[in-house]
Amino acid sequence: MLDLLLRDVRALTMRADHPRAHTVGVVGGVIVGVDDDVRDLPARAVVDGGGATLTPGFTDAHNHMVWYGLSLAELDLSTCRSLDEVYDAVAARAAELPSDAWVVGSGYDDYVLGRHPQRAALERAGGGRPVWLKHRSAHMCVASDAVLDKAGVLDGSARVPDGGVVERDADGEPTGLLAEQAQQLVDALVKPYPVEELAAAVTRAAEVYVREGLTHVTEAGIAGGWIGHSPAEAAAYQLARQQGELPLRVELMPATEVLHPFDAAVGVETGLDLGLRSGFGDDFLRIGPMKIFTDGALSSRTAAVTEPFLGAGGLGVLGDDPDVLRERMLAAHRSGWRIAAHAIGDRAIDLTLDTLEQAQKELPRPDVRHRIEHSAMVRPEHLSRMAALDVVPVPQARFLYEIGDTMHSALGADRIPWLYRQRSFLDAGLRVPGSSDRPCVGTGAPLAGMRSMVERTTKAGLVLAESERVDATEALHAYTTHAAYACRQEDRRGRIGPGMQADLVLLGDDPTTVDSAEIDGIDVLATFVAGRAVHGADTLTWTTGGPAS
C-alpha cells in the first residue's frame, strides 16, 4: 500500500538511467518506485497531475532565512527610485510608531538612488526616532543620528571592529554609512532577538519558500558576527519545527565567531558546545559547514581584489587579519568541520584557496567538500586549483541581473569574464549548486535563478560573459542534484527514483523546454516534502484521499 501515488505527470527525474517518468510512488516520505514498479499498486492518496511537469524539490544552497523572514515585517525600500521616496517612506512609517520606536527598513539601492541616504535627512524623516536602513547587499547600512549616537559613532567612543568601515565626509564627520563588520555597532543595540521572534521569522520565510518550490535551504550564517541574530538562533528553527511551522528541510551554518577552543585533552580543537560539528542533526534540521567571511561585497566595493576598483578605486577589505582568517579555517578543518568561506574578490579567493591547500596538506580529508560562497571573481588559474581541491563554488547567477550593471561599472570589461562563472566551473568538473543569498540583492525564487544562469543578462540588457551561459537542463541540475551534492546528501535527494526523499515540485510547464524568458513565469502548482503537499494541496486533483492523507 503506497502512501501517495502521483500519476499522469511528466517527471524530469535527473537520472541518466531513467530520465523521464509518468508515475511516482511514495511510502514513508520516500520514493519507492516509478512507472511500472508502482503504477498498479493501491495507494491511500492518489494525485492526477494532468500532464504537469514534476521535478525534484528545489534547494537554495545559500540563503538567510531568518533575515528574510524579519525583512518581511520591515519597511520595504526595494521599490524606491529616489532619495525623496526613501525619506517619505521613513516618515510615513515613523508617523505610525511611538516616539522611541525604531524605524527599520531594508532593500535600498544606492545605485538606483544616486547615493546612500544621509544621516541628517533620516533624522528629520524619523522625527528623532532611531532609523536603521539596510542596503540590498546586506554589506552596508545607514543610520540616523539617534542610532549613531547610541552606538558611540558620533563622539568617537565606538571601537570599529576589524574589517569594518565607518564612512566619513571631507570634514571627518560620519555620513551615517556603516560597511561590513562596522554594522555590528548597530547590531549590538538590537540583538539578540528573542527566540520566539526569530521562529516567527522562520515561519514567514518558509511560507514564501514552499510557494516557490523550495524543499531544502541552507542558512548561511547563524548565531554570531554581524550575520547572526542570537546566540540561540538554532533554537528558533527547533521551535518552528516543534510548532509544526517548518515545512521544509534546513541546513544551518554556524558563524565562525561562535566556534570556540576546547582543551587539548578533549581531542577537538574548535567547535560548538558538546563538540558538535558539521553533520549533526537529521534530514529536516542539521548543522552544516562553518561560515567565515574573508571579504566584503562588490556592490559596496569592499570585496578584496588584487587590482583597484574603477572610479573610486581601492582594493576592498578582508574580513579580518589574514593570519586570523587562515588559522580559523585551519582549526575548523582539523576539527572535522566543513568550511564555507565567503570569498567574492579574487584576493579573497587567493587567500581561501591557499588556506584550503595548506589544510589538506597538513591533514588530508578526502571528499570533504569545503565551499567557497559566492566565488564571484574567479580568475582562470583559480579553476584548476578549485578542481584539485574538489571545492564547491556557490555563485548566485541572479546577481548578474539584479546588480550586474553596478559590477560592470566597478570592474570594467577585462574582469567581467571572471564574474559568477557557471560553464567554466562545470567544464572544470565542479558541481555548482543554485542559490540566491536572499534577501540580499533581489528575488530568491529558484526559477528566476535558473533563467539568469541561462541568459546572464543585466537589468540594462547587457550580457555578462556569454561564454559562461549554461542550458536550462544544467540550470535545473544546479537547484537539484548539484545542490544535494553540496550538502553531501546526493544519496537521498535531488533526483526522482527509489530510495530518494519524496521532495517534489509540480510545475505548470517544463523549464527545460520553454523559452528562457518564460522560465521564471512558470507556475509552481504544488510542493511536496517527504510526500506531503506543503503548498498547493487544495488545488490538486485528488482521485483518492486528499490533502490530509
N, C-alpha and C positions, 0 to 999 in steps of 0.2 A: 504494500500500500504506500503510494507516494504521498508526501505532504502537499506537494504542488506540482502541477503539470502545466507547462506553458506550451501551447501548440499554435500552429499557423503563424509562426514568426520567421523572419529572415535573420538568423543568428550569424553574426560575424564572430567566430569562435576564437580568433587569433592563434589558431593551431595549424601547423603545416600539414598534419596528418588527416585533419577533418575540418577544412576551413569554413564550411557552411553547414548549418543545421536548421531544422524546422520545428523540432520538438525538444524540450528540455525537461528533465525530471529531477525533483529535489526531495531529499529526505534529511531531516535534522539540520537544515540550514546548509547542506552540502549537495552539490550536483552529483547524481549517481549515474547519469547516462543521458545520451541524446539520441534522437531519431528512433531507429528500430529497437534499440535497447529498452526504451521506455514508452513508446507510442501507445501500446495496448495495455499498459498497467493501470489499475484503478488508482484514483487519487482523491484525497479529501477536498482539494480545491483545484479547479481547472480554469485557466485563463485562455480565452481565444484572442490571440494577438492581432487578428485581422490583417496579417501580412506586414505588420510593423517590423522595423529593424531592431534586433536585440544585440547588445554588446555587453562585454564585461563592465562592471561598475567602474566609474572614473575615479582616479586618485589624483589629488593635488599634493605633490611631493614637498611643497614649501609654501605654507600659508601661516597666518597669525589669527587663529580662530577667536580667541578671547578679545583681542584688539579689534577685530572686525565686528564682533558682537557688541562691544562697547560703542564703536563708532556709529552703529545703527541708532543709538539713543542720543548721539551728539548732533551739533549743528553741521549740516552737510554743506560744505563750501565748494564742492567739486564742480558745480554748475556756474559759479561766479566768474564773470568775464571782465570785471574791473574792480579796482580797489574800493570804489564807492559802493559797489554791490556787497562786498565783504563787510564794510563798516555798517551798512544798512542792516545786513543780516544780524550782525552782532548786537546792534542797538535794539532790533526787534526782539531778539531772544532775551536781552538784558531786561527789557520792559516787563517781561513775564516772570522775572525772578526776584527773590528777596535782595535787599541791598548788599548783603555779604556773600551771595551765592556766586559760584564760578560760572563763567560763560566758556564752554569748551566746544571747539569746532575742529573739523578735520577735512582734509582733501583739497586745500587751496593749492594753486599752481602759480608760482611767481613768473613762469614763462608766459603764461596767458595774461596775468595781471600786469606785467611790465616790471614789477618789483615786489618785494615782500611787503606785507602790511607793516606799518610803522607804529612804534610803541605809543607815541603821543596820541595818534588818531584812535588807537584801540582804547586808550584810557578814556577818551571822550565818548566813544561809541558805547563803552560798557558802563558809563556813568560812575566810574571809580571802582567798579567790581573787578575782581581778578579775571583777566581774559587770557586764554591759552588756546592758540590755533596751531594745529599740526599740519605740516607740509604733506603733500600727497606721497612723497618718497619715504616719509617717516624718519628721515635722517636729519630733519630740521624742524624747528618750531619757532613761533614768535609769541611774545608775551607782553602784556601791558605793564605799566609802572607798578601797579599793585602787586603783580606776581614777581617782577624783578626785585622789588624792594624786599619782599618776604624771603626771596632766595639769596639775598646778600649781593646781588649783582650791581646795584646802583651805588652802594657805598664801598664796593671793592672787597668786602669781607669774605665773599664766596671763594672757595678753592675749586678751580675748574679742573675736573678730572682729566687725566692723561687721555689724549685722543679727542678732546673736546675743544670747541671753538665758540667764543663769545664775540660776535661781530661788533666792531666799534666804528664810529664815523671819523672824519678827519680831525675832529677835536678830541678824540679818545673817549667819546661818550657811547654807551651801549645803544645799539639801534633797536634792540628787542629780539634780534635773531640769535638763536642758540642752535649749534650744529653738533651732531654726533654725541659723544659722551657728555657734552655740556648740558644736554637735555635732562640729565639726572638731577640737575639743580632744581628743576620744576617737579620732576617725578617725586623727589623727596618730600614735597609739600602735599602730595595727594595719595601717595602709596604708603602702605599696602591697601589694596581694595579688599573689602570683606569677601569671604569665600562665596557667600550667597549671591552677591552682586556679579561675581565672575561666573558662577554657574548659570545665572540668568543670561549672561552674555553668550556663553556657550550654546545655550538653547536657541537664542535668537539667530545665531550664525548657522546652527545646524538646520534650522527650518529653511534657510535660503539654499544651503548646500545640497540637500537632498532634492530640492526642486530643479537643480542644475545637473543632476545625475551623479553627484559625488557620493561614493560609498566608503571612502577612506581618505583621510587627510593627515599630513604631518605638520604638527605645530612647531614652528621653527624658533623656539626660544622661550623658555618659561622660567619664572621664579627668581631671576637675578638680572643685574645690569639694567640698562635703560629699556631693554625689550621685555623684561618681566613685569608682572603686576602684583605679585605677592609671593612671599617665601612658601606659602601653602598653595600655590597655583594648581598643582596636580590634584589637590583635594577638590577643587572646583569641578574638574572633569569627573572625578569619582562621585561627587554629589549629583551632578547632572545625570550620570548613568544610573545611580541609585533611584533617582526620581523618575526614571523612565523617559528622560528627555535628551538622551544622547543616541540618536537613531543610526549613527554611522560609526565606523572604526577610526580610532585616533592613535597616532604615534606622537609621543612628547619628546622634544629635545630640551633637556635642561641647559640653561646658560652656564658657561664656564665659571662664572662668578660663584655659583652655588656648589661647585665641587670643592672639596677641602682635603688637606693632607690627613693620612692615617699614620698611626705609629708603625714603624718599620716591621715590628713583630707580627702585625696583622697579616702582612702579605699582600696588602692593597695599598698602592702609593697615593692615589687620589680618587675620590668618588663621592657619592651621596651617602647619607647615613645608612647604616646596616650593610654598607658595601655594595649597594645596588648599582647596577650599570646597564648598558645597552642590552636590551632583550628581556628585561624583567617585565612581567605582566602577562596578558593573554591576547587573544585575537581581536578584542574590542578596545583595549586600552593598555598600552605598553610604553616602556621607556625606549627611546631611540638613541641617536648619537648625541654627543656633547656639542653644543653650538658655541662657536667662538667668532668674534668679529675681528678680522685682520685689517679692515679699512672701512671707508665710508661708501658714498654713492656717486654716480655720475651726474645726476641732476643737480646735486649740491656742490659738485666739483671737489668732493672730499675723498673720492676713490684714490688710492695710492697708485700713481702712474710713474713710468720711467721718463716720459717726455712731457713737458708742461701742457696744460690745457690751453686752448686757444683763447684769445681775448684777455680775460683777467689773469691768465697764466696760473702758476702754482702747480705743485706736484701732489696735491691731496694730502691726506694724513693716514697713518697707520693707527689701528685701534689701540695700540699700546706700544711700549718699547719692544723692538723686535725680539730681544732676548727673552722678554717675559712671555710674548706670544708663543715663541718657539718652545719654551720649557713647558708651558701649559699643554700644548699639543703632544709633546713627547711623553709627559706624565700620563696623559689620558690614554695614549696608545699603549704604554707599558701596563696600564691598569685594566686593559680589556675593553676600553670604550671604542666605539666607532666615533670618528671625528667629522663634524660638519663645519667646515671653515668658510665663513662669509668672506669671499675674495672677489672683488669687482675689477679693480685696476690691475694692470699687468705686473706692477711691482708687488702688489699683494699676492698675486698668483705665484710669482717667483718665490716669495718667502714661504708660501704654503707648500709648494712642490718640494723645495729644498728640505723643509722640515719633515714631510712625509717620507721622502727618500732616506733621510737620516733615521727616522723611526723604524723603517723596515730593515735597514742595515743592522741597527742595534738589536732589534727583536722582530724577526720575520713573523708576520701573521698572514698566512695565505688567505686569499679571498675575503679580506677584512671589509673592503668596500667603503673606505673613507670617502667623504663627499666634499666637493667644492661648490658651495652655494653661490649661485649667480654665474660664476665663470664667465664674466661679461667681456673682458678684453683678453682674449686668448691668442697670443702670438703663434705663428706657425710652429716654432720649435717647442711650444708647450704641448702640442698634441701627442707627440711620441712619448714624452715624459709621463703624461697622464695615462696613456695606454699601458706603458710599462708598469705603472703602479696600480692599474685597474681601479682608478678613482672613478667616482660617479659625478660628472658635471651636472649641475642643476640650474640651467638657464631659464629665463622667463621670456618666451618669444613675444608675449603680448606687450612687453615694454617697448618693442620696436614701433608698434602702432601708437601707444599712448605718449611716449616721450622720446621717440626716435628723432624727431626734429631737433630737440634740445641736445641730444647726444651728437648729432651731426655738427651742430654749431660749436660744441665743446671740443670735439676730437679732430674734425677735418676729414677729408676724403681718404687719406693714407691709412688711417686706423679703423675706418668703418668696416673693412672685411673681417676684423677680429671680433666684431660685436655679436654676442649671443648666438654663437655658432650652432648649427644643427647638423648639416650634411657632413662637415669635416669631422665632427665627433663620431658620427656613425661610420664614416669611412675608416676612421682610426680603430674601429672595433669597440667603441664605448657605447654603453646604454645611456640614453638621455631621457629622464623622466619629465613628464609635463608638470608644470607648476605655475603659480600665479603671484606669490608674495602678497596676496591680498591681506589687508586693504591698501597696501602701497600701490600707488600709481593709477590703477583703474579696475575694470571688471575682472573677476576671478573665474568666470564661467569657463569650464573646460572647452566647450565648443568654440568659444571666441579664441582661446589659446591655440586650438588646432588650426583655425583659419590663419592666424598670424604665422604659424610655422610654415604654412603653405605659401602665403603671399609675401610676408616680410615687408609690408608697406607701412609708411607713417601716416599720421593724420593729414599731412600736406600732400600725400600721394607719392612720396619718394619710395623707391625700392632700395632697401639697405642690404647689400651683399646678396644679389640674386643667386649666386652660386651656392649659398647656404640653404636654399629652399629644400623642403622635403615634400613628398606627396602625401595625400590625405591618409593613406593606409599607415604610413610611417608615423604620422601625427597621432593617429589613434593608438598605435603601439606605445607612444610616449605616455599616454594617460592610462594605459592598462598594463601591458607586460613589462615595459621598462620601469614604470613606477613601482611595480611589485618587486622587481629586481633591486631597486634602490633601497628597499626596506627589508631585503633578504627574505621575502615572502613569495617568491615566484613559484614555489611548490604548491601554494594553496590559493592564490588569487591572480587575477589579470587575464585569465583565459576561461573559456566555457568548455568544460569537459569533466569526466568522472574524477571525483576527489577534490574538485575546486570549490571554494566557497560560493554559495549562490548569491553573489552580489552582482546585480544585473541592471541594465538600463534599457528601457523600451523607448525607441525614438520614432518620430514621425517620418523620418527619411533616412537614407543611408549616407553618412558623412563622407564615405569614400568614393561616392559616385556623383554627388551633386556638384554644381559649380562652386568653386571655393568661396565666392561671395555669399553663398547661401548657407554655409556650414553653421555659422553662429545663429541663424534664424530657425534652425530645426527645433521642433517642439520636443521637450522631454516629457513623454506621456506617463511614464511610471519609473520609479526607482525601487529596487528590491535589495535589502540587506539581509543576509542569511535566510533568503527565501521569503521574507516578509515584505510586503509592499509598504514602504515608508513614505512614499509620495505617489499620488495618482490612483490609489486603491478604488476610490469611489467612481472613477471614470472608466475603469477596466471592464471588459465583458467577462463576467464570471459565469461559466456554464454549470459549474458545480461549486458548492461552498460560497465563499465571499471574502471580503476584506479581513474579517476576524478569524478566518480559518487557519 
